[in-house]
């Protein structure tokens, strides 16, 4: 048996084929094994665990994307507020005044 690299994801096609095989096994009423890892009870348990983990991943990815969007928008809002402040300073004090020494020119 080859060494499995469990740090990489399985291809969706492989998972789909595994699910088809598992569903196909459910039609074999005489299937019986002494291998605990290949028992129908274990297969059902790890299949349900996979589905739950995939759902959790999807939910967390959605939360991550929403948080990343919120952070991006907040960065833009802050940036635009700084630009507005610089326009006000430029308008009130001119572009050659000493007040610009503490600000990066835009």
C-alpha positions as CSV (number, residue, x, y, z in Angstrom):
1,X,0.0,0.0,0.0
2,X,1.3,3.4,-0.9
3,X,1.9,6.1,1.7
4,X,-1.1,8.5,1.8
5,X,-0.5,12.2,1.9
6,X,-3.3,13.4,4.1
7,X,-2.1,17.0,4.0
8,X,-3.7,17.4,0.6
9,X,-7.4,17.3,-0.3
10,X,-8.8,14.4,-2.3
11,X,-10.1,15.2,-5.7
12,X,-13.9,15.8,-5.8
13,X,-14.1,12.9,-8.3
14,X,-12.4,10.5,-5.9
15,X,-14.8,11.5,-3.1
16,X,-17.8,11.2,-5.5
17,X,-16.6,7.7,-6.5
18,X,-16.2,6.7,-2.8
19,X,-19.8,7.9,-2.1
20,X,-21.1,5.9,-5.0
21,X,-19.2,2.8,-3.8
22,X,-20.6,3.3,-0.3
23,X,-24.2,3.7,-1.6
24,X,-23.7,0.6,-3.8
25,X,-22.5,-1.4,-0.8
26,X,-25.8,-0.6,0.9
27,X,-27.6,-2.8,-1.7
28,X,-25.5,-5.8,-0.7
29,X,-27.4,-7.4,2.1
30,X,-24.9,-10.2,2.7
31,X,-21.8,-7.9,3.2
32,X,-19.9,-8.9,6.4
33,X,-16.4,-8.3,7.5
34,X,-14.2,-8.7,10.5
35,X,-12.3,-5.5,9.6
36,X,-13.6,-2.8,11.9
37,X,-12.6,0.0,9.5
38,X,-14.5,-1.6,6.7
39,X,-17.7,-2.4,8.6
40,X,-20.9,-0.9,7.5
41,X,-21.3,0.7,10.9
42,X,-17.9,2.4,10.6
43,X,-18.5,3.4,7.0
44,X,-21.8,5.0,7.9
45,X,-20.1,6.8,10.9
46,X,-17.2,8.2,8.9
47,X,-19.5,9.2,6.0
48,X,-21.7,11.2,8.4
49,X,-18.6,12.7,10.0
50,X,-17.3,13.8,6.6
51,X,-20.7,15.4,5.7
52,X,-20.7,17.3,9.0
53,X,-17.1,18.4,8.5
54,X,-17.8,19.6,5.0
55,X,-20.8,21.5,6.1
56,X,-18.8,23.1,9.0
57,X,-16.1,24.1,6.5
58,X,-18.6,25.6,4.1
59,X,-20.2,27.6,7.0
60,X,-16.8,28.8,8.2
61,X,-15.7,29.8,4.7
62,X,-18.8,31.9,4.4
63,X,-18.1,33.6,7.7
64,X,-14.4,34.1,6.7
65,X,-15.5,35.7,3.4
66,X,-17.9,37.9,5.1
67,X,-15.3,39.0,7.7
68,X,-12.8,39.6,4.9
69,X,-15.3,41.7,3.0
70,X,-16.1,43.7,6.1
71,X,-12.4,44.4,6.8
72,X,-11.8,45.4,3.2
73,X,-14.7,47.9,3.3
74,X,-13.6,49.2,6.6
75,X,-10.1,49.8,5.2
76,X,-11.6,51.7,2.3
77,X,-13.8,53.8,4.6
78,X,-10.8,54.7,6.7
79,X,-8.7,55.5,3.6
80,X,-11.4,57.7,2.2
81,X,-11.8,59.5,5.5
82,X,-8.0,60.2,5.6
83,X,-8.2,61.5,2.0
84,X,-11.1,63.8,3.1
85,X,-9.1,65.0,6.1
86,X,-6.1,65.8,3.8
87,X,-8.4,67.8,1.5
88,X,-9.6,69.8,4.5
89,X,-6.1,70.4,5.7
90,X,-5.0,71.5,2.3
91,X,-8.0,73.8,2.0
92,X,-7.5,75.4,5.4
93,X,-3.8,75.6,5.6
94,X,-2.6,75.3,2.0
95,X,-0.2,72.7,0.6
96,X,3.0,74.4,1.7
97,X,2.3,74.8,5.4
98,X,4.2,73.1,8.2
99,X,1.1,71.0,9.2
100,X,1.9,68.8,6.2
101,X,5.1,67.7,7.8
102,X,3.2,65.1,9.9
103,X,1.3,63.8,6.9
104,X,2.3,61.8,3.9
105,X,1.4,63.9,0.8
106,X,-1.0,62.5,-1.7
